[in-house]
Amino acid sequence: QTPPTMLRSLLVLSLASSVAAFAPSSLSFRSSSALPSTSSIRPAVRTGVLNTQAKLAAIIFACDGVLVDSERDGHRVALNEAMKESGIKKGGKLLECSVEEYGKLLKARGEKSLMTVWKEMGWDGMDMDSAVKIYDRKNEIFQKMVKDGVLPIRPGVTQLIDEAIEAGIPLAVASSNTQKNVESIVAELGQVRASKMQIFAGGRVVNRKPSPDIYNLCKGTMGFDGSNAVVIEDDRDGLAAAKAAGMACVITKSTYTAGEDFKEADAVFDDLKSGSLDLEAISKMPLSMAGLNA
């Protein structure tokens, strides 16, 4: 039999992997007022065709938070359903994770941190054994939600992808999420768009973002120079990973990342449909970095 200490370690690792597959590794709930305001920027007219002398080598999308705002409306909802099925209660009522509480869970790492959060929330019936089972079930529920098309694609995503395909620009998705989940979300883009996007998902590199490993893998596999590519991310870890890989990075803020510090980003927007963001603008971003990666 597996020794108790080893079993506990395996449970912690299992839960950590389950949480990490869907969560930014660091979040900040600082006021979004510190970020550049985009509300006064008028939407640009889409050009549809790239009109610059230098064509982008690639556009790389993150998945959760970029293609879909999945944390609040996907993973949290799935977690609540899994907890409901488990029958664990708080004060005589079934457990339910609010938007704010889920944000706290996203920041928790390791058994001690998780137990502290559970105690603060009053989840007295939660333990590591129950948590592993609940998160495994949560993943199944989330996958069904994606398959059923419950998670809407974020504004501007399909339009930008269509413009890039028309311009002949290679596309990819780079995510710490599982291969199965990323494939399911990409499939929601439609068959033609999905067929044009290479997927680099969790398990293909050892180090998660903010390590640049996943983006370096993109460069090596797709055969392009990072200085002529653009990454689209939603959190600081993704931004750090893109910059460490020598790429320009556009931030589209999501529910749990809106207050993070994005000062190194080449542009920050509420979504891909807002402001002056279009393929023409994105295509010029690597040119604005000339000399920075030398």
C-alpha positions in Angstrom: 0.0 0.0 0.0 1.0 3.6 -0.5 2.4 5.1 2.7 0.1 7.8 4.2 2.6 10.6 3.8 3.2 9.7 0.1 -0.6 9.4 -0.4 -1.2 12.9 1.0 1.6 14.3 -1.2 0.0 12.7 -4.3 -3.4 14.2 -3.3 -1.9 17.6 -3.0 -0.2 17.3 -6.3 -3.4 16.0 -8.0 -5.4 18.9 -6.7 -2.7 21.5 -7.5 -2.5 20.2 -11.1 -6.3 20.4 -11.3 -6.4 23.9 -10.0 -3.3 25.1 -12.0 -4.7 23.8 -15.2 -7.4 26.5 -15.1 -5.9 29.3 -13.0 -3.4 32.1 -13.4 -0.6 31.5 -10.9 -0.9 35.0 -9.5 -3.7 37.5 -9.3 -4.1 41.0 -7.9 -7.4 42.7 -7.1 -6.0 46.2 -7.3 -8.2 48.8 -8.8 -8.3 48.7 -12.6 -8.0 52.5 -12.5 -4.3 52.0 -12.6 -4.5 50.6 -16.1 -4.7 52.7 -19.3 -8.3 53.7 -20.0 -9.7 52.4 -23.2 -13.3 53.7 -22.8 -12.6 56.9 -24.7 -10.9 55.2 -27.7 -13.2 54.9 -30.6 -13.4 51.4 -32.3 -11.4 51.2 -35.4 -12.8 50.2 -38.8 -11.5 46.7 -39.6 -9.4 46.5 -42.7 -9.8 42.8 -43.3 -6.6 42.6 -45.3 -3.1 43.2 -44.0 -1.7 46.4 -45.5 1.9 46.6 -44.2 5.2 45.8 -45.8 6.2 43.2 -43.3 3.8 40.3 -42.5 3.6 39.0 -39.0 5.3 35.6 -38.4 2.5 34.5 -36.1 -0.2 35.5 -33.7 -0.4 33.4 -30.6 -3.5 33.4 -28.4 -3.7 32.3 -24.8 -6.8 30.2 -24.1 -8.6 30.8 -20.8 -9.3 34.5 -20.4 -8.5 35.3 -24.0 -10.6 33.1 -26.2 -13.3 32.7 -23.5 -13.7 34.3 -20.1 -13.8 30.9 -18.6 -12.8 31.4 -14.9 -15.9 33.1 -13.7 -18.6 31.8 -16.0 -17.1 28.3 -16.7 -14.8 26.9 -14.1 -16.6 28.5 -11.1 -20.0 27.3 -12.3 -18.6 23.8 -12.9 -17.1 23.8 -9.4 -20.4 24.8 -7.8 -22.2 22.0 -9.6 -19.5 19.5 -8.5 -19.8 20.7 -4.9 -23.6 20.4 -5.1 -23.3 16.8 -6.2 -20.9 16.1 -3.4 -23.4 17.1 -0.8 -20.9 19.0 1.3 -22.6 21.7 3.3 -21.9 25.1 4.9 -24.2 26.0 7.8 -26.7 23.4 6.7 -26.7 24.6 3.1 -24.8 23.2 0.1 -21.5 24.8 -0.6 -21.5 27.5 -3.3 -18.5 29.5 -4.5 -19.2 33.2 -5.1 -17.3 35.3 -7.7 -15.1 36.8 -5.0 -14.5 33.4 -3.2 -13.4 31.8 -6.5 -10.9 34.6 -6.9 -9.4 33.6 -3.5 -9.3 29.9 -4.6 -7.4 30.9 -7.7 -4.6 32.4 -5.6 -4.3 29.4 -3.3 -1.3 27.1 -3.8 -0.7 23.9 -1.8 -2.6 22.1 0.9 -2.0 24.6 3.7 -3.1 27.6 1.6 -6.2 25.8 0.4 -7.2 24.8 3.9 -6.8 28.4 5.1 -9.1 29.6 2.3 -11.7 26.9 3.0 -11.7 27.8 6.7 -12.1 31.5 5.9 -15.1 30.6 3.7 -16.6 28.4 6.4 -16.2 25.2 4.3 -15.7 23.1 7.4 -16.7 19.9 5.6 -13.9 20.2 2.9 -10.8 18.1 3.1 -8.1 17.1 0.6 -9.7 13.8 -0.3 -13.0 15.4 -1.0 -11.3 18.3 -2.9 -9.5 15.9 -5.3 -12.8 14.2 -6.2 -14.7 17.5 -6.5 -12.1 19.0 -8.8 -12.0 15.9 -11.0 -15.7 16.1 -11.3 -15.5 19.8 -11.9 -13.2 19.2 -14.9 -15.7 16.8 -16.4 -18.5 19.3 -16.0 -16.4 22.1 -17.5 -15.6 19.9 -20.5 -19.3 19.2 -21.1 -20.0 23.0 -20.8 -17.4 23.7 -23.5 -18.7 20.9 -25.7 -22.3 22.2 -25.3 -21.2 25.7 -26.3 -22.1 27.3 -23.0 -19.0 29.5 -22.9 -19.3 32.4 -25.4 -16.2 33.3 -27.4 -15.0 36.8 -26.2 -15.8 39.8 -28.4 -13.5 40.4 -31.3 -11.7 37.0 -31.3 -13.3 35.5 -34.3 -13.0 38.7 -36.3 -9.3 39.0 -35.6 -8.7 35.3 -36.5 -10.6 35.7 -39.7 -8.5 38.7 -40.7 -5.3 36.8 -39.9 -6.4 33.8 -41.9 -7.2 36.0 -44.9 -3.8 37.6 -44.6 -2.0 34.3 -44.4 -0.6 34.8 -40.9 0.0 31.5 -38.9 -2.0 31.1 -35.7 -1.7 29.2 -32.5 -3.0 28.8 -29.0 -0.6 28.4 -26.1 -2.1 27.4 -22.8 -1.4 25.7 -19.5 -4.8 24.2 -19.7 -5.2 20.5 -20.7 -5.0 19.5 -24.3 -8.6 18.2 -24.2 -10.0 21.4 -22.8 -8.0 23.6 -25.2 -9.1 21.5 -28.2 -12.7 21.8 -27.1 -12.6 25.6 -26.7 -10.8 26.0 -30.0 -13.5 23.9 -31.7 -16.1 26.5 -30.6 -14.4 28.9 -33.0 -15.7 26.9 -35.9 -14.2 24.1 -38.0 -12.3 26.4 -40.5 -10.8 28.6 -37.8 -9.9 25.6 -35.6 -8.1 23.9 -38.5 -5.8 26.9 -38.9 -4.7 27.0 -35.2 -1.9 25.0 -33.8 -2.4 24.0 -30.2 0.4 24.1 -27.5 -1.2 22.9 -24.3 -0.3 21.8 -20.8 2.1 18.9 -20.5 4.3 19.8 -23.5 6.7 21.9 -21.4 8.0 21.5 -17.8 7.7 25.1 -16.6 4.4 27.0 -16.6 4.0 30.7 -17.4 5.7 33.1 -16.4 8.4 30.8 -17.8 8.7 31.5 -21.6 8.9 27.7 -22.3 5.5 27.4 -24.0 6.2 30.4 -26.3 9.7 29.2 -27.1 8.1 25.9 -28.0 5.8 27.7 -30.4 8.8 29.5 -32.0 10.8 26.3 -32.4 7.9 24.2 -33.7 6.4 26.8 -36.0 9.8 28.1 -37.1 9.4 31.8 -36.6 11.4 34.6 -35.0 9.8 35.8 -31.8 10.6 39.5 -32.6 8.2 39.3 -35.5 5.3 37.7 -33.6 2.5 38.9 -31.3 1.0 37.2 -28.2 -2.4 37.9 -26.9 -2.7 37.3 -23.1 -5.0 38.3 -20.2 -2.8 38.0 -17.2 0.6 39.1 -15.9 2.2 35.7 -15.9 1.3 35.3 -19.6 2.7 38.8 -20.3 6.0 37.9 -18.6 6.2 34.7 -20.5 5.7 36.4 -23.8 8.2 39.2 -23.1 10.8 36.7 -21.9 10.3 34.9 -25.3 11.0 38.2 -27.0 7.5 38.8 -28.4 5.2 41.7 -28.4 2.1 41.2 -26.2 -1.4 42.6 -26.2 -3.5 42.3 -23.0 -7.2 41.7 -23.1 -8.4 42.0 -19.5 -10.6 39.3 -18.0 -12.7 39.1 -14.9 -10.0 38.0 -12.5 -7.0 39.9 -14.0 -8.4 43.4 -14.6 -6.4 44.8 -11.7 -3.0 43.4 -12.5 0.0 45.4 -13.5 0.4 45.4 -17.3 2.9 48.2 -17.7 5.2 46.1 -19.9 2.4 45.3 -22.4 2.4 46.8 -25.8 -1.3 47.5 -25.5 -4.1 46.9 -23.0 -7.7 46.5 -23.9 -11.0 45.4 -22.4 -11.4 42.9 -25.2 -10.3 42.4 -28.8 -13.1 44.4 -30.2 -12.5 47.6 -28.2 -10.3 50.6 -28.9 -8.1 50.9 -32.0 -7.1 47.3 -32.0 -7.2 45.5 -35.4 -4.9 43.4 -37.5 -3.2 46.5 -38.9 -2.4 47.8 -35.4 -1.2 44.4 -34.2 1.0 43.9 -37.2 2.9 47.1 -36.4 3.7 46.1 -32.8 6.8 43.9 -33.5 8.2 46.8 -35.5 7.8 49.1 -32.5 10.0 46.7 -30.6 12.9 47.0 -33.0 16.2 47.0 -31.1 14.7 45.8 -27.8 15.5 42.2 -28.4 19.0 42.6 -29.8 
